[in-house]
Amino acid sequence: MGFTSTITETTVFGNKRVAFGTFTGDGGSTGGEIETGLDRVDMIHLQQSGSSAVNATSINETLPLASGDVTVVTAPDMVGFWIAYGA
């Protein structure tokens, strides 16, 4: 199946659009695209979930990003949460 991401909520904080969601890797996946639904991404935070959250995630982009799709690198089969701020 690979890497998937889901938007679970969107809102506005002041003058920023904000999107929240989850990501899931399986089948040995080491990352992929998080589709935030934003037109521009100024910042994104990733949080691994699970009982032994010891591996780091990485954002493989230069921010601000002029699109809403963010490439991330993870440990194999990592599951977690994300929040992105932008426009």
N, CA, C and O atoms as CSV, one atom per row, in Angstrom:
chain,resi,resn,atom,element,x,y,z
A,1,MET,N,N,0.819,-1.189,0.000
A,1,MET,CA,C,0.000,0.000,0.000
A,1,MET,C,C,0.861,1.249,0.000
A,1,MET,O,O,0.481,2.231,-0.638
A,2,GLY,N,N,2.011,1.269,0.686
A,2,GLY,CA,C,2.894,2.425,0.664
A,2,GLY,C,C,2.565,3.458,1.709
A,2,GLY,O,O,2.213,3.120,2.839
A,3,PHE,N,N,2.678,4.723,1.336
A,3,PHE,CA,C,2.497,5.849,2.247
A,3,PHE,C,C,1.197,6.562,1.917
A,3,PHE,O,O,0.938,6.872,0.754
A,4,THR,N,N,0.372,6.827,2.934
A,4,THR,CA,C,-0.868,7.575,2.735
A,4,THR,C,C,-0.985,8.669,3.787
A,4,THR,O,O,-0.445,8.550,4.887
A,5,SER,N,N,-1.694,9.728,3.437
A,5,SER,CA,C,-1.991,10.782,4.407
A,5,SER,C,C,-3.454,11.172,4.273
A,5,SER,O,O,-4.053,11.047,3.205
A,6,THR,N,N,-4.009,11.641,5.363
A,6,THR,CA,C,-5.414,12.020,5.420
A,6,THR,C,C,-5.558,13.354,6.134
A,6,THR,O,O,-4.924,13.581,7.165
A,7,ILE,N,N,-6.390,14.240,5.592
A,7,ILE,CA,C,-6.739,15.481,6.282
A,7,ILE,C,C,-7.905,15.167,7.213
A,7,ILE,O,O,-8.927,14.640,6.774
A,8,THR,N,N,-7.754,15.491,8.499
A,8,THR,CA,C,-8.825,15.231,9.457
A,8,THR,C,C,-9.581,16.479,9.862
A,8,THR,O,O,-10.711,16.393,10.341
A,9,GLU,N,N,-8.953,17.668,9.670
A,9,GLU,CA,C,-9.612,18.912,10.047
A,9,GLU,C,C,-8.895,20.085,9.397
A,9,GLU,O,O,-7.687,20.030,9.165
A,10,THR,N,N,-9.635,21.143,9.106
A,10,THR,CA,C,-9.049,22.409,8.665
A,10,THR,C,C,-9.698,23.538,9.454
A,10,THR,O,O,-10.855,23.439,9.863
A,11,THR,N,N,-8.935,24.621,9.666
A,11,THR,CA,C,-9.441,25.777,10.405
A,11,THR,C,C,-8.602,26.986,10.025
A,11,THR,O,O,-7.755,26.908,9.136
A,12,VAL,N,N,-8.839,28.100,10.701
A,12,VAL,CA,C,-8.060,29.322,10.503
A,12,VAL,C,C,-7.547,29.787,11.860
A,12,VAL,O,O,-8.312,29.893,12.819
A,13,PHE,N,N,-6.242,30.063,11.936
A,13,PHE,CA,C,-5.620,30.662,13.125
A,13,PHE,C,C,-5.181,32.059,12.717
A,13,PHE,O,O,-4.192,32.189,11.996
A,14,GLY,N,N,-5.861,33.093,13.140
A,14,GLY,CA,C,-5.502,34.458,12.754
A,14,GLY,C,C,-5.580,34.622,11.251
A,14,GLY,O,O,-6.659,34.517,10.668
A,15,ASN,N,N,-4.429,34.882,10.608
A,15,ASN,CA,C,-4.395,35.046,9.158
A,15,ASN,C,C,-3.830,33.819,8.442
A,15,ASN,O,O,-3.468,33.913,7.270
A,16,LYS,N,N,-3.747,32.681,9.113
A,16,LYS,CA,C,-3.202,31.451,8.527
A,16,LYS,C,C,-4.278,30.377,8.412
A,16,LYS,O,O,-5.054,30.158,9.342
A,17,ARG,N,N,-4.314,29.717,7.274
A,17,ARG,CA,C,-5.109,28.493,7.158
A,17,ARG,C,C,-4.300,27.375,7.784
A,17,ARG,O,O,-3.076,27.341,7.662
A,18,VAL,N,N,-4.980,26.463,8.452
A,18,VAL,CA,C,-4.317,25.364,9.154
A,18,VAL,C,C,-5.025,24.065,8.797
A,18,VAL,O,O,-6.253,24.006,8.748
A,19,ALA,N,N,-4.235,23.026,8.550
A,19,ALA,CA,C,-4.790,21.699,8.265
A,19,ALA,C,C,-4.126,20.687,9.192
A,19,ALA,O,O,-2.927,20.771,9.459
A,20,PHE,N,N,-4.918,19.724,9.683
A,20,PHE,CA,C,-4.449,18.665,10.573
A,20,PHE,C,C,-4.677,17.332,9.876
A,20,PHE,O,O,-5.570,17.211,9.039
A,21,GLY,N,N,-3.878,16.341,10.217
A,21,GLY,CA,C,-4.140,15.036,9.647
A,21,GLY,C,C,-3.257,13.944,10.208
A,21,GLY,O,O,-2.550,14.124,11.199
A,22,THR,N,N,-3.320,12.812,9.543
A,22,THR,CA,C,-2.533,11.637,9.930
A,22,THR,C,C,-1.748,11.145,8.725
A,22,THR,O,O,-2.083,11.451,7.581
A,23,PHE,N,N,-0.701,10.379,8.998
A,23,PHE,CA,C,0.023,9.701,7.930
A,23,PHE,C,C,0.311,8.274,8.357
A,23,PHE,O,O,0.472,7.986,9.543
A,24,THR,N,N,0.373,7.384,7.376
A,24,THR,CA,C,0.601,5.966,7.633
A,24,THR,C,C,1.501,5.403,6.550
A,24,THR,O,O,1.241,5.574,5.359
A,25,GLY,N,N,2.547,4.740,6.968
A,25,GLY,CA,C,3.412,4.017,6.043
A,25,GLY,C,C,3.283,2.530,6.305
A,25,GLY,O,O,3.195,2.107,7.458
A,26,ASP,N,N,3.272,1.729,5.242
A,26,ASP,CA,C,3.325,0.274,5.412
A,26,ASP,C,C,4.017,-0.344,4.219
A,26,ASP,O,O,4.341,0.350,3.256
A,27,GLY,N,N,4.241,-1.622,4.276
A,27,GLY,CA,C,4.951,-2.308,3.194
A,27,GLY,C,C,6.397,-1.869,3.060
A,27,GLY,O,O,6.977,-1.968,1.979
A,28,GLY,N,N,6.994,-1.378,4.162
A,28,GLY,CA,C,8.378,-0.922,4.119
A,28,GLY,C,C,8.536,0.525,3.686
A,28,GLY,O,O,9.659,0.992,3.492
A,29,SER,N,N,7.424,1.244,3.531
A,29,SER,CA,C,7.464,2.642,3.093
A,29,SER,C,C,8.322,3.496,4.018
A,29,SER,O,O,8.251,3.355,5.239
A,30,THR,N,N,9.130,4.380,3.440
A,30,THR,CA,C,9.966,5.297,4.209
A,30,THR,C,C,9.605,6.749,3.899
A,30,THR,O,O,10.483,7.607,3.804
A,31,GLY,N,N,8.313,7.016,3.743
A,31,GLY,CA,C,7.857,8.381,3.526
A,31,GLY,C,C,7.085,8.525,2.242
A,31,GLY,O,O,6.819,7.548,1.542
A,32,GLY,N,N,6.726,9.763,1.940
A,32,GLY,CA,C,5.955,10.070,0.750
A,32,GLY,C,C,5.439,11.488,0.799
A,32,GLY,O,O,6.048,12.348,1.436
A,33,GLU,N,N,4.318,11.749,0.130
A,33,GLU,CA,C,3.723,13.078,0.042
A,33,GLU,C,C,2.578,13.228,1.041
A,33,GLU,O,O,1.688,12.382,1.115
A,34,ILE,N,N,2.614,14.301,1.797
A,34,ILE,CA,C,1.467,14.695,2.600
A,34,ILE,C,C,0.754,15.785,1.825
A,34,ILE,O,O,1.308,16.862,1.600
A,35,GLU,N,N,-0.474,15.508,1.416
A,35,GLU,CA,C,-1.298,16.472,0.690
A,35,GLU,C,C,-2.115,17.249,1.713
A,35,GLU,O,O,-3.106,16.742,2.239
A,36,THR,N,N,-1.692,18.494,1.998
A,36,THR,CA,C,-2.274,19.274,3.080
A,36,THR,C,C,-3.582,19.961,2.705
A,36,THR,O,O,-4.357,20.330,3.588
A,37,GLY,N,N,-3.838,20.137,1.431
A,37,GLY,CA,C,-5.010,20.886,0.996
A,37,GLY,C,C,-4.795,22.387,1.011
A,37,GLY,O,O,-5.693,23.139,0.630
A,38,LEU,N,N,-3.625,22.842,1.445
A,38,LEU,CA,C,-3.304,24.266,1.456
A,38,LEU,C,C,-2.734,24.676,0.101
A,38,LEU,O,O,-2.234,23.838,-0.649
A,39,ASP,N,N,-2.813,25.968,-0.208
A,39,ASP,CA,C,-2.211,26.480,-1.442
A,39,ASP,C,C,-0.726,26.769,-1.261
A,39,ASP,O,O,0.047,26.705,-2.217
A,40,ARG,N,N,-0.329,27.085,-0.030
A,40,ARG,CA,C,1.075,27.341,0.320
A,40,ARG,C,C,1.310,26.794,1.725
A,40,ARG,O,O,0.450,26.943,2.593
A,41,VAL,N,N,2.446,26.170,1.959
A,41,VAL,CA,C,2.786,25.654,3.286
A,41,VAL,C,C,3.952,26.460,3.837
A,41,VAL,O,O,5.049,26.447,3.278
A,42,ASP,N,N,3.703,27.174,4.956
A,42,ASP,CA,C,4.751,27.942,5.620
A,42,ASP,C,C,5.495,27.105,6.652
A,42,ASP,O,O,6.694,27.292,6.861
A,43,MET,N,N,4.783,26.177,7.301
A,43,MET,CA,C,5.374,25.339,8.351
A,43,MET,C,C,4.557,24.070,8.470
A,43,MET,O,O,3.335,24.094,8.322
A,44,ILE,N,N,5.230,22.961,8.737
A,44,ILE,CA,C,4.548,21.701,9.007
A,44,ILE,C,C,5.265,21.002,10.152
A,44,ILE,O,O,6.495,20.975,10.204
A,45,HIS,N,N,4.496,20.442,11.058
A,45,HIS,CA,C,5.034,19.674,12.183
A,45,HIS,C,C,4.567,18.229,12.040
A,45,HIS,O,O,3.408,17.969,11.717
A,46,LEU,N,N,5.476,17.301,12.282
A,46,LEU,CA,C,5.175,15.871,12.220
A,46,LEU,C,C,5.385,15.263,13.591
A,46,LEU,O,O,6.343,15.606,14.283
A,47,GLN,N,N,4.496,14.359,13.995
A,47,GLN,CA,C,4.622,13.665,15.275
A,47,GLN,C,C,4.372,12.193,15.066
A,47,GLN,O,O,3.285,11.800,14.640
A,48,GLN,N,N,5.363,11.374,15.358
A,48,GLN,CA,C,5.209,9.923,15.272
A,48,GLN,C,C,4.308,9.452,16.404
A,48,GLN,O,O,4.347,10.008,17.502
A,49,SER,N,N,3.497,8.434,16.144
A,49,SER,CA,C,2.670,7.851,17.196
A,49,SER,C,C,3.125,6.423,17.455
A,49,SER,O,O,3.889,5.847,16.679
A,50,GLY,N,N,2.648,5.868,18.548
A,50,GLY,CA,C,3.001,4.496,18.899
A,50,GLY,C,C,3.701,4.437,20.230
A,50,GLY,O,O,4.138,5.456,20.766
A,51,SER,N,N,3.804,3.240,20.759
A,51,SER,CA,C,4.371,3.064,22.091
A,51,SER,C,C,5.881,3.194,22.125
A,51,SER,O,O,6.451,3.423,23.192
A,52,SER,N,N,6.546,3.055,20.984
A,52,SER,CA,C,8.009,3.173,20.980
A,52,SER,C,C,8.448,4.197,19.938
A,52,SER,O,O,9.205,3.887,19.018
A,53,ALA,N,N,7.954,5.421,20.103
A,53,ALA,CA,C,8.257,6.498,19.158
A,53,ALA,C,C,9.685,6.995,19.371
A,53,ALA,O,O,9.921,7.891,20.181
A,54,VAL,N,N,10.631,6.410,18.643
A,54,VAL,CA,C,12.044,6.765,18.819
A,54,VAL,C,C,12.711,7.243,17.534
A,54,VAL,O,O,13.837,7.737,17.587
A,55,ASN,N,N,12.062,7.116,16.397
A,55,ASN,CA,C,12.672,7.496,15.134
A,55,ASN,C,C,12.213,8.881,14.707
A,55,ASN,O,O,11.056,9.254,14.901
A,56,ALA,N,N,13.139,9.639,14.120
A,56,ALA,CA,C,12.826,10.991,13.675
A,56,ALA,C,C,12.206,10.990,12.285
A,56,ALA,O,O,12.429,10.078,11.489
A,57,THR,N,N,11.432,12.020,12.012
A,57,THR,CA,C,10.900,12.265,10.675
A,57,THR,C,C,11.625,13.472,10.102
A,57,THR,O,O,12.209,14.261,10.845
A,58,SER,N,N,11.590,13.616,8.788
A,58,SER,CA,C,12.262,14.727,8.136
A,58,SER,C,C,11.362,15.299,7.057
A,58,SER,O,O,10.660,14.557,6.371
A,59,ILE,N,N,11.380,16.610,6.905
A,59,ILE,CA,C,10.647,17.287,5.837
A,59,ILE,C,C,11.645,17.524,4.717
A,59,ILE,O,O,12.623,18.251,4.891
A,60,ASN,N,N,11.396,16.911,3.570
A,60,ASN,CA,C,12.332,16.969,2.449
A,60,ASN,C,C,11.940,18.094,1.492
A,60,ASN,O,O,11.763,17.868,0.295
A,61,GLU,N,N,11.806,19.311,2.033
A,61,GLU,CA,C,11.380,20.485,1.273
A,61,GLU,C,C,12.057,21.721,1.840
A,61,GLU,O,O,12.569,21.705,2.960
A,62,THR,N,N,12.056,22.796,1.054
A,62,THR,CA,C,12.451,24.107,1.538
A,62,THR,C,C,11.184,24.911,1.761
A,62,THR,O,O,10.391,25.101,0.839
A,63,LEU,N,N,10.996,25.383,2.986
A,63,LEU,CA,C,9.793,26.135,3.333
A,63,LEU,C,C,10.091,27.621,3.335
A,63,LEU,O,O,11.211,28.004,3.674
A,64,PRO,N,N,9.135,28.492,2.968
A,64,PRO,CA,C,7.768,28.155,2.598
A,64,PRO,C,C,7.708,27.449,1.245
A,64,PRO,O,O,8.535,27.678,0.363
A,65,LEU,N,N,6.720,26.600,1.113
A,65,LEU,CA,C,6.530,25.786,-0.081
A,65,LEU,C,C,5.352,26.341,-0.863
A,65,LEU,O,O,4.273,26.542,-0.306
A,66,ALA,N,N,5.554,26.590,-2.149
A,66,ALA,CA,C,4.537,27.238,-2.983
A,66,ALA,C,C,3.442,26.286,-3.439
A,66,ALA,O,O,2.742,26.577,-4.409
A,67,SER,N,N,3.279,25.161,-2.765
A,67,SER,CA,C,2.178,24.240,-3.038
A,67,SER,C,C,1.765,23.610,-1.719
A,67,SER,O,O,2.358,23.898,-0.680
A,68,GLY,N,N,0.760,22.758,-1.753
A,68,GLY,CA,C,0.272,22.144,-0.529
A,68,GLY,C,C,0.759,20.734,-0.290
A,68,GLY,O,O,0.386,20.114,0.706
A,69,ASP,N,N,1.603,20.202,-1.199
A,69,ASP,CA,C,2.084,18.822,-1.077
A,69,ASP,C,C,3.508,18.827,-0.520
A,69,ASP,O,O,4.416,19.404,-1.117
A,70,VAL,N,N,3.691,18.178,0.630
A,70,VAL,CA,C,4.965,18.186,1.337
A,70,VAL,C,C,5.557,16.783,1.323
A,70,VAL,O,O,4.892,15.825,1.718
A,71,THR,N,N,6.806,16.655,0.869
A,71,THR,CA,C,7.502,15.371,0.870
A,71,THR,C,C,8.156,15.159,2.228
A,71,THR,O,O,8.895,16.016,2.712
A,72,VAL,N,N,7.877,13.998,2.844
A,72,VAL,CA,C,8.468,13.669,4.132
A,72,VAL,C,C,9.221,12.344,4.038
A,72,VAL,O,O,8.900,11.478,3.224
A,73,VAL,N,N,10.227,12.216,4.892
A,73,VAL,CA,C,11.013,10.983,5.002
A,73,VAL,C,C,10.799,10.451,6.413
A,73,VAL,O,O,10.892,11.195,7.389
A,74,THR,N,N,10.512,9.155,6.509
A,74,THR,CA,C,10.228,8.544,7.805
A,74,THR,C,C,10.996,7.228,7.943
A,74,THR,O,O,11.585,6.730,6.983
A,75,ALA,N,N,10.976,6.692,9.132
A,75,ALA,CA,C,11.444,5.324,9.331
A,75,ALA,C,C,10.441,4.388,8.646
A,75,ALA,O,O,9.294,4.780,8.428
A,76,PRO,N,N,10.845,3.174,8.306
A,76,PRO,CA,C,9.911,2.247,7.649
A,76,PRO,C,C,8.624,2.044,8.450
A,76,PRO,O,O,8.643,1.808,9.658
A,77,ASP,N,N,7.506,2.147,7.727
A,77,ASP,CA,C,6.174,1.855,8.279
A,77,ASP,C,C,5.762,2.758,9.440
A,77,ASP,O,O,4.995,2.334,10.305
A,78,MET,N,N,6.252,3.979,9.471
A,78,MET,CA,C,5.918,4.912,10.547
A,78,MET,C,C,4.481,5.407,10.406
A,78,MET,O,O,3.973,5.583,9.298
A,79,VAL,N,N,3.842,5.627,11.548
A,79,VAL,CA,C,2.483,6.158,11.635
A,79,VAL,C,C,2.540,7.402,12.513
A,79,VAL,O,O,3.276,7.431,13.500
A,80,GLY,N,N,1.763,8.440,12.159
A,80,GLY,CA,C,1.785,9.633,12.988
A,80,GLY,C,C,0.767,10.672,12.593
A,80,GLY,O,O,-0.180,10.407,11.852
A,81,PHE,N,N,0.994,11.876,13.117
A,81,PHE,CA,C,0.096,13.007,12.948
A,81,PHE,C,C,0.868,14.178,12.354
A,81,PHE,O,O,2.087,14.266,12.506
A,82,TRP,N,N,0.155,15.082,11.674
A,82,TRP,CA,C,0.789,16.288,11.142
A,82,TRP,C,C,-0.149,17.477,11.300
A,82,TRP,O,O,-1.367,17.323,11.383
A,83,ILE,N,N,0.452,18.675,11.341
A,83,ILE,CA,C,-0.289,19.927,11.312
A,83,ILE,C,C,0.499,20.874,10.427
A,83,ILE,O,O,1.709,21.027,10.600
A,84,ALA,N,N,-0.177,21.513,9.478
A,84,ALA,CA,C,0.467,22.427,8.536
A,84,ALA,C,C,-0.200,23.792,8.611
A,84,ALA,O,O,-1.417,23.898,8.768
A,85,TYR,N,N,0.629,24.849,8.494
A,85,TYR,CA,C,0.154,26.225,8.528
A,85,TYR,C,C,0.514,26.884,7.214
A,85,TYR,O,O,1.604,26.654,6.689
A,86,GLY,N,N,-0.378,27.701,6.669
A,86,GLY,CA,C,-0.065,28.382,5.424
A,86,GLY,C,C,-1.224,29.207,4.914
A,86,GLY,O,O,-1.919,29.885,5.671
A,87,ALA,N,N,-1.411,29.129,3.597
A,87,ALA,CA,C,-2.474,29.919,2.955
A,87,ALA,C,C,-3.271,29.037,2.022
A,87,ALA,O,O,-4.212,29.507,1.383
